[in-house]
Amino acid sequence: MPAAFTSTTTSRRQFLALLGISAAAVSCGTATAGSGGSGAQIKTLKYQGSVGAVTLPELAADLGYLEDLKLEWVGNTISGPQDIQSAATGQTHFGGAFNGAIVKLASSKAPIKAVISYYGVDEHSYSGYYVLQDSPIRSARDLLGKKVGMNTLGAHSQAVLDIYLSRNGLAKADSSKVESLVVPPVNTDQVLRQKQIDVGVLGGILRDKAVAAGGIRPLFSDFDLLGKFSAGSYIMTERFIKQNPDTARTFVTGVAKAIEWARTTPREEVIARQTEIVKKRGRNEDTSTLQYWRSYGVAETGGRIEDKEFKLWLDWLGERGDIKQGQLKPADLYTNEFNGFGKG
């Protein structure tokens, strides 16, 4: 296997180490991103983007919904845990991840708050677990001893895989025989077709492009398992929010407006706007995959967060022993205070 692929044990250890670094950095006050200085609030927000895609903050900025705020792109990420770790340590001002990864980070004493949902699962926006058309894999038990490629470990894709195995009668001892590997999303389809993995997790634009090419079929999806739900949130540090409340409010409300713009605007117009954004930012990106965009998948109006969106993952992580059961409540993890969408 290529060196870029990482085993479950190694990646999980590295991720937990990163969480420890995050908590230590924030608690020691080394994070500088939230410092407004002499009462001035930050107006330029550092963030990480996604290759060939338009994030909701980028869309909000282009639509003018961020008002006097500016975005400063510092690079791209394929990993939610890495993105929120960057925000927690002050390398960026906000980051987004699967809600379970946010629970993990908060459980390590990092003082963060989820402020708005930014992606979710619906009939258009979902992650499918795909195998080759002629693969013998037809059930959960067929996955024993097999390799499943996903964008990162300890996050959305691995959580859904665990739930699928559990609901199909596999005990923890058996589930541990299913090997999860890190594969960059843009390479997952190719790696699956080259038979370097047995199952590839594909979502959104990359999923639809791979399906259109033929030769693969879905084993299951997160929508099949869990229905429609918001799955990930943007976080900010409590320090940043305290020092920059107006900035937080403008950002969150602007992203909420972008969610509803994308939900209510004809799909062709959304794709055209996204294509224009990618072209004019000048990062030498392929825009052809944008034609497959269908939805951001956010369940609640304006991305408002509800308890249920964290409770499922609190329970999952508690059962796995990754966090202490009862250590956190959903209400500890998020706030809708800065979401002004629909408030007149």
C-alpha positions, 0 to 999 in steps of 0.5 A, spaced: 500 500 500 502 507 498 505 510 504 500 515 504 495 510 507 494 510 514 492 504 519 486 505 524 491 504 530 496 509 527 491 514 525 487 514 531 493 515 536 495 521 532 488 524 532 488 523 539 495 526 540 492 532 536 487 533 540 491 533 546 495 538 543 489 542 541 487 542 549 493 544 551 495 550 546 488 553 548 488 552 555 495 555 555 492 561 551 497 560 546 491 561 540 492 568 538 486 567 532 481 570 537 485 576 540 481 582 538 486 587 541 484 593 545 477 592 543 477 591 536 474 585 533 477 581 528 474 582 521 479 578 517 477 570 518 483 565 516 480 558 514 482 552 510 478 550 504 476 544 499 479 543 493 475 544 487 469 545 492 465 551 494 464 552 502 458 555 505 463 561 508 466 562 501 459 562 498 456 567 503 462 571 502 461 571 494 453 573 496 455 579 500 452 576 506 458 576 510 458 584 510 464 587 512 468 581 514 473 578 509 476 571 508 483 569 508 484 562 505 490 559 508 490 552 505 486 546 504 484 540 508 481 533 507 480 532 514 475 535 519 479 533 525 485 537 522 480 543 521 477 544 528 484 542 531 487 548 527 481 553 529 482 550 536 490 552 536 489 559 533 491 557 526 485 559 523 479 562 526 473 557 524 473 550 522 468 545 520 468 537 522 463 531 523 459 532 530 463 526 533 470 529 532 467 536 535 465 531 541 472 528 542 475 535 541 471 538 547 472 532 551 479 533 551 478 540 555 478 544 549 474 550 550 470 550 543 463 551 541 459 549 535 456 555 532 452 552 526 451 546 522 454 546 515 453 539 512 448 534 512 445 528 509 439 527 505 437 524 499 442 528 495 447 529 499 450 523 502 456 518 503 455 511 500 460 505 501 461 503 494 464 496 492 466 494 485 460 491 481 463 484 481 465 484 488 463 479 492 461 483 498 454 483 499 453 484 507 456 487 513 459 480 514 463 480 508 467 486 510 471 482 515 478 482 513 477 487 508 479 494 507 475 500 507 478 507 504 475 514 507 477 521 508 479 520 515 479 516 521 475 517 528 470 521 524 463 521 520 465 515 515 468 511 521 462 512 525 457 510 520 461 504 518 461 502 526 453 503 526 452 499 520 456 493 522 453 493 529 446 494 526 447 488 522 449 483 528 457 484 528 460 484 535 465 489 537 471 483 536 468 482 529 468 489 527 475 490 529 477 485 523 474 491 518 480 495 516 479 502 515 484 506 511 485 513 510 485 515 502 484 522 500 477 523 497 479 525 490 483 519 490 478 514 493 475 512 486 481 510 483 484 506 489 478 502 489 478 501 481 485 499 482 483 494 488 487 497 493 481 497 497 475 493 497 470 499 499 471 506 498 467 512 501 464 517 496 460 523 497 457 529 494 460 531 487 466 525 487 460 520 488 456 522 483 462 523 478 464 516 480 457 513 479 456 516 472 463 512 470 460 506 472 463 499 474 461 500 482 455 499 486 453 501 493 453 497 499 449 502 503 449 509 505 449 514 511 442 516 509 440 509 508 442 508 516 440 514 519 435 518 514 436 526 514 440 529 519 445 535 520 452 531 521 457 537 522 458 544 524 463 550 524 466 551 531 470 557 534 473 558 540 470 560 546 475 566 547 474 568 540 467 568 541 467 572 547 472 577 544 469 578 537 461 577 538 459 581 533 464 578 528 461 571 530 454 573 529 455 576 522 459 570 520 454 565 523 448 569 520 451 570 513 453 562 513 445 561 515 443 565 509 448 562 504 445 555 506 438 558 505 440 561 498 443 554 496 436 551 498 431 555 495 435 557 488 435 553 482 440 548 482 443 550 475 444 557 478 447 555 484 452 551 480 454 557 476 455 561 482 460 556 485 463 555 478 464 562 478 467 563 485 472 557 483 475 560 477 476 567 480 479 565 486 485 562 481 487 556 485 488 552 478 482 547 480 478 543 476 471 545 475 468 540 471 466 536 478 461 542 480 456 540 475 454 534 480 453 538 486 446 537 489 445 539 496 449 541 502 445 537 506 443 541 512 437 539 515 435 545 520 433 552 517 439 556 517 443 551 520 441 551 527 443 546 531 439 541 535 441 536 541 439 530 537 445 532 532 450 531 538 447 526 542 447 520 537 455 521 537 456 522 544 452 515 545 457 512 540 463 515 543 461 513 550 460 506 548 466 505 544 470 508 550 473 514 547 470 519 552 467 518 559 459 516 558 456 522 561 462 527 561 458 532 556 451 534 554 449 536 547 448 543 550 455 543 552 457 543 545 454 548 541 450 555 541 445 558 536 446 565 540 449 568 534 445 565 528 440 571 527 437 568 521 429 569 521 430 573 527 427 579 523 
